[in-house]
Amino acid sequence: MKRGRILALLTTGHAAEHWYIGILGPLLPSIVADLEISYTQVGLLFSGRAVFSALSSVGTGLASDRLGGGKWILVACLTGIAASYGGISLAPSFLVLLPIFWLSGLITHLWHPPSMGLLGDKFRDQKGFALGLHGTGANIGQTISPFVAGFLLLFLPWRGVLAVNMLPLLAMAFILWVWLPPFSPRESGKKKKSGDWARNIRKSFLQNPIFGITALISGAIAVSHHGLIAFLPLLLGTKYNMDPKWIALCLGVYSAASIIPETAIGFLSDRISRKLVLIVGATCGGTAMLSIPAMAQGVFIFVPVVLVAVFLRSVRPVIFAYALEISPAQLGGSTVGLIFTTNQTFSALGPLAAGILSDILYGIGAAFWLFGSLTLLTLPLFTLIPYSPSSRAVHPSGSESKPASYSP
């Protein structure tokens, strides 16, 4: 199959995978009110889901690189998310909702290691562009779904909205099952022994400080992105009593604002320093995050929300492209999985800390001060990574890893 068709299928599938996140935003105030959930419990929901996502990301990345079966992982991901919708829609209380919500994180993050690892291999000279377009698919799905949820809430309770939205996910899972060819990593030349593979993992990730610093930067930025999705609906709905349509509009604008920039910034990073792109993004996005509580009441909320989308949300493919360049080509799935694991580990701690701060100290505005501060604190770390990563960052001897190939 031509790589353009693979990119189209994975981008569309990524849109369906992120449909889940977009749907939950407008429903969250209704879920919180119906099940009598506190801010701390909201933080616990998202933190637990992030922990399970972290476990899923690293496990899926290592398994897909070692064992293959990427196509079936992607199909299982979308089918499992649909089942999660059904489970959440039936939850009668917080205690029942909690494990279902956490397990949804295990399922959703099956997607990224095989899909992004495959794209990194197929588009070795255009990683930023391919991963940016893949991210744009997520943004489109996450832009449309809040409006769908807000509209359906006019006619259905939140439980019914979740049940209805199982359908697009199941449809996309069927499309991938029919049209996407099986793929699995295959090292060129002689197959390496298990000990060699484990040694490569250790040297490439655990003993590579540049990869570790890149993962830390990615994790801090991920806290802001996931934190905004979780706490912006609560800021608008509970503090300012805005209706679900307004909340859906704000979340839709947030996702829509990064549709073009994510691909454009990824394309730009293929031609200039990825490090420079990330520095500008962290500076502008972190500052905008700090201003959200002051601008939340009224139309001015769109200003910081759009800035966070453009400068923070849109740099995610740049981080992954950078990480893939400092890692062996045959470990693309593992690279993506480990970056996502770091992201989800940070995202597990961030919402919980933000929920506690919001409940007992400074109100819900403290969540955004925390997220913005963490992003700005990444700036000194950029002094420790090179502008132009190379294989020497991974292999001090200067020997390059042979690229992986994917068999249709």
C-alpha positions in Angstrom: 0.0 0.0 0.0 1.2 3.5 -0.9 2.4 5.5 2.1 -0.1 8.3 1.3 -3.0 5.9 1.7 -1.5 4.7 5.0 -1.2 8.3 6.2 -4.8 9.0 5.3 -6.1 5.9 7.1 -4.1 6.5 10.2 -5.0 10.2 10.3 -8.7 9.4 10.0 -8.4 6.7 12.6 -6.6 9.2 14.9 -9.6 11.5 14.5 -11.9 8.7 15.7 -9.6 7.9 18.6 -9.7 11.5 19.8 -13.5 11.7 19.4 -13.6 10.1 22.8 -11.8 13.1 24.4 -13.9 15.7 22.6 -17.2 14.1 23.6 -16.3 14.0 27.3 -15.7 17.7 27.6 -19.2 19.1 27.3 -20.6 16.1 29.2 -18.2 16.5 32.2 -20.2 19.2 34.1 -23.4 17.0 33.8 -21.5 13.9 34.9 -20.0 15.8 37.9 -23.4 17.2 38.9 -25.3 13.9 38.4 -22.9 11.8 40.3 -22.0 14.5 42.9 -18.2 14.4 42.1 -15.8 16.9 43.7 -12.8 18.6 42.0 -10.4 16.3 43.8 -12.4 13.3 42.5 -12.2 14.7 39.0 -8.5 15.0 39.4 -8.5 11.4 40.6 -10.4 10.2 37.5 -8.0 11.8 35.1 -4.9 10.9 37.1 -5.8 7.2 37.3 -6.6 7.2 33.6 -3.2 8.7 32.9 -1.5 6.0 34.9 -3.2 3.3 32.9 -2.4 5.2 29.7 1.3 5.2 30.7 1.3 1.5 31.3 -0.5 0.9 28.0 1.9 3.2 26.0 5.1 1.6 27.0 3.8 -1.9 26.9 2.2 -1.4 23.5 5.4 0.2 22.1 7.7 -2.6 23.2 5.3 -5.3 22.1 4.6 -3.8 18.7 8.4 -3.5 18.0 9.1 -7.0 19.2 6.1 -8.9 18.2 4.3 -6.9 15.5 0.5 -7.0 15.0 0.1 -3.3 14.7 -3.0 -3.4 12.6 -4.9 -5.5 15.1 -3.8 -3.3 18.0 -5.3 -0.3 16.2 -8.6 -2.1 15.5 -8.8 -3.3 19.1 -8.1 0.3 20.3 -11.1 1.8 18.6 -13.4 -1.1 19.4 -12.4 -0.9 23.1 -13.0 2.9 23.3 -16.5 2.3 22.0 -17.0 -0.3 24.7 -15.7 2.2 27.3 -18.4 4.7 26.2 -21.0 2.1 26.9 -19.6 1.3 30.3 -19.4 5.0 31.4 -22.9 5.6 30.2 -24.2 2.9 32.6 -22.2 4.0 35.7 -24.6 4.7 38.6 -22.0 6.3 40.9 -18.5 7.6 41.2 -17.1 4.3 42.6 -18.4 2.4 39.5 -17.3 5.2 37.1 -13.8 5.2 38.5 -12.5 1.8 37.3 -14.2 2.1 33.9 -12.7 5.6 33.4 -9.3 4.4 34.4 -9.5 1.4 32.1 -10.4 3.7 29.2 -6.9 5.1 29.5 -5.4 1.6 29.0 -7.4 1.3 25.8 -7.0 4.7 24.2 -3.3 4.7 24.3 -3.0 1.5 22.3 -3.2 3.7 19.3 -0.1 5.8 19.3 3.0 3.5 19.4 2.1 1.4 16.3 0.6 4.2 14.3 3.2 6.8 14.9 6.0 4.3 14.8 4.8 3.2 11.3 4.6 6.9 10.1 8.1 7.6 11.4 9.4 4.8 9.4 7.5 5.5 6.2 8.2 9.2 6.3 11.8 9.3 7.5 12.6 12.5 5.6 9.2 14.2 6.6 8.6 13.1 10.1 7.4 16.5 11.3 4.9 16.8 8.4 3.5 13.2 8.7 3.2 13.3 12.5 1.7 16.8 12.2 -1.0 15.6 9.8 -1.6 12.6 12.0 -2.1 15.1 14.9 -4.3 17.3 12.7 -6.7 14.3 12.3 -7.0 14.2 16.1 -7.7 17.9 16.2 -10.4 17.6 13.6 -12.1 14.8 15.5 -11.7 16.7 18.8 -13.1 19.8 17.1 -16.3 18.2 15.7 -17.1 15.9 18.6 -17.8 18.7 21.3 -20.3 20.3 19.0 -21.9 17.0 18.4 -22.1 16.4 22.1 -23.4 19.9 22.9 -26.1 19.4 20.2 -27.2 16.0 21.4 -27.4 17.2 25.0 -30.4 19.3 23.8 -32.3 16.1 23.2 -30.6 13.3 25.2 -29.1 12.9 28.7 -25.4 12.5 28.9 -25.7 8.8 29.1 -27.6 8.7 25.8 -25.0 10.9 24.2 -22.2 8.5 25.1 -24.2 5.5 23.8 -24.9 7.2 20.5 -21.2 8.1 20.0 -20.2 4.5 20.1 -21.2 4.2 16.4 -18.5 6.3 14.7 -15.7 4.5 16.6 -17.1 1.1 15.6 -17.4 2.2 12.0 -13.8 3.4 11.8 -12.6 0.1 13.4 -14.3 -1.8 10.6 -12.7 0.5 8.0 -9.2 -0.2 9.4 -9.9 -3.9 9.6 -10.9 -4.0 5.9 -8.4 -1.5 4.3 -5.3 -1.2 6.5 -2.7 -3.9 5.6 -1.0 -5.8 8.5 2.4 -4.3 9.5 5.1 -5.2 11.8 8.7 -4.0 12.3 11.4 -6.1 10.7 15.1 -5.4 11.2 17.1 -5.6 8.0 19.8 -8.3 7.9 20.2 -11.0 10.5 17.6 -11.1 13.2 19.0 -10.0 16.5 18.8 -12.1 19.6 16.7 -11.1 22.6 19.7 -10.0 24.6 20.8 -7.7 21.7 17.3 -6.2 21.5 17.2 -5.6 25.3 20.7 -4.1 25.2 19.6 -1.7 22.4 16.6 -0.7 24.5 18.8 0.1 27.5 21.4 2.1 25.6 18.9 4.0 23.4 16.6 5.1 26.2 17.7 4.4 29.8 21.3 5.4 29.2 20.6 8.3 26.8 20.3 11.6 28.7 19.1 13.5 25.6 16.1 11.2 25.3 15.4 11.6 29.0 15.4 15.4 28.8 13.2 15.3 25.7 10.8 13.0 27.6 10.7 15.4 30.5 9.9 18.4 28.3 7.2 16.4 26.5 5.7 15.4 29.9 5.5 19.0 31.2 3.8 20.2 28.0 1.4 17.3 28.1 0.2 18.3 31.5 -1.0 21.7 30.2 -2.8 20.1 27.2 -4.6 17.4 29.2 -5.2 19.7 32.2 -6.9 22.3 30.0 -9.3 19.7 28.5 -10.2 18.5 32.0 -10.5 21.7 33.9 -11.6 24.3 31.4 -15.2 22.8 31.3 -15.3 23.0 35.1 -14.0 26.5 35.2 -16.7 27.7 32.7 -19.5 25.4 33.9 -19.2 25.4 37.7 -17.6 28.8 38.4 -19.3 30.9 35.8 -22.4 28.8 35.1 -22.0 28.7 31.4 -24.2 26.3 29.4 -23.0 23.2 27.6 -23.2 24.9 24.2 -20.7 27.6 25.3 -18.4 25.0 26.8 -18.6 22.9 23.6 -17.7 26.1 21.6 -14.7 26.8 23.7 -13.4 23.2 23.5 -14.2 23.1 19.8 -12.2 26.4 19.2 -9.3 24.9 21.2 -9.1 21.9 18.9 -9.9 23.8 15.7 -7.2 26.4 16.4 -4.5 23.7 16.0 -5.8 22.0 12.9 -3.7 23.9 10.5 -0.8 24.9 12.9 0.0 21.3 13.9 0.7 20.3 10.3 2.3 23.6 9.4 4.6 23.6 12.5 5.5 20.0 11.9 6.4 20.9 8.3 8.4 23.9 9.5 10.3 21.8 12.0 11.5 19.6 9.1 13.3 22.6 7.7 14.5 24.6 10.8 15.6 23.6 14.3 13.0 21.5 16.1 14.5 22.8 19.4 13.8 26.4 18.4 10.2 25.6 17.6 9.8 23.9 21.0 11.3 26.9 22.9 9.0 29.4 21.2 6.0 27.1 21.8 6.7 26.5 25.5 7.3 30.2 26.2 4.2 31.5 24.5 1.9 28.6 25.4 2.9 28.6 29.1 2.3 32.3 29.4 -1.1 32.0 27.7 -2.1 29.2 30.1 -1.4 31.4 33.1 -3.8 34.1 31.8 -6.8 31.8 31.3 -8.4 32.3 34.8 -8.3 36.1 34.4 -10.0 36.0 31.0 -12.5 33.1 31.5 -15.6 35.2 31.9 -16.7 36.4 28.5 -15.5 36.2 24.9 -11.9 37.0 25.8 -11.4 33.4 26.9 -10.8 32.6 23.2 -7.5 34.5 23.2 -5.5 32.4 25.6 -7.3 29.2 24.5 -6.2 29.8 20.9 -2.7 30.7 21.9 -2.3 27.5 24.0 -3.7 25.5 21.0 -1.3 27.1 18.6 1.9 27.1 20.7 1.5 24.1 23.0 -0.9 21.6 21.4 0.6 22.1 18.0 4.2 21.2 19.0 3.4 17.7 20.0 4.5 16.2 16.6 7.7 18.1 16.8 8.6 16.5 20.2 7.9 13.0 18.7 9.9 13.8 15.6 12.8 14.9 17.7 12.6 11.8 19.9 12.5 9.5 16.8 15.6 11.1 15.5 17.6 10.4 18.6 16.4 6.8 18.7 17.1 3.7 16.5 14.8 3.4 13.6 13.8 -0.1 14.5 12.5 1.0 17.9 10.0 3.6 16.6 7.1 2.1 18.5 9.1 1.9 21.7 10.2 5.5 21.3 6.6 6.7 20.9 5.4 4.5 23.8 8.0 5.8 26.2 7.3 9.4 25.4 3.6 8.8 25.9 4.4 7.0 29.1 6.2 10.1 30.4 3.4 12.3 29.2 0.8 10.2 31.0 2.9 10.0 34.2 3.0 13.8 34.3 -0.7 13.9 33.4 -1.4 11.5 36.3 0.2 13.8 38.8 -0.9 17.1 37.3 -4.7 16.9 37.4 -4.7 15.4 40.9 -2.5 18.2 42.2 -4.6 20.7 40.4 -7.8 19.2 41.9 -6.5 19.3 45.4 -5.3 22.9 45.0 -8.6 23.9 43.6 -10.6 22.3 46.4 -8.6 23.4 49.5 -6.6 26.4 48.5 -7.1 28.9 45.7 -10.1 27.8 43.7 -10.1 26.3 40.3 -7.9 29.1 38.8 -5.0 27.4 40.6 -5.1 24.5 38.2 -4.2 26.8 35.3 -1.5 28.5 37.2 0.0 25.1 38.0 -0.1 24.0 34.3 1.4 27.2 33.0 4.2 27.2 35.5 5.2 23.6 34.7 5.4 24.5 31.0 7.6 27.5 31.6 9.9 25.5 33.9 10.9 23.4 31.0 12.8 26.3 29.4 16.1 25.7 31.2 16.1 22.1 30.0 16.5 23.2 26.4 20.1 24.2 27.1 20.9 20.6 27.6 19.8 19.2 24.2 21.3 19.8 20.8 19.7 21.8 18.0 20.3 19.1 15.5 20.0 15.5 16.9 21.9 12.7 15.2 22.6 9.1 15.7 25.7 10.1 17.7 23.2 11.2 20.4 22.2 7.6 20.8 25.4 5.8 19.9 28.5 7.6 21.2 30.7 5.5 18.9 29.0 7.2 15.9 27.5 4.0 14.4 24.0 4.4 13.1 21.2 2.0 13.6 19.8 0.4 10.5 16.3 1.6 9.7 13.3 -0.6 10.3 11.2 -1.7 7.5 7.5 -2.5 7.7 6.0 -5.3 5.7 2.5 -4.9 4.2 
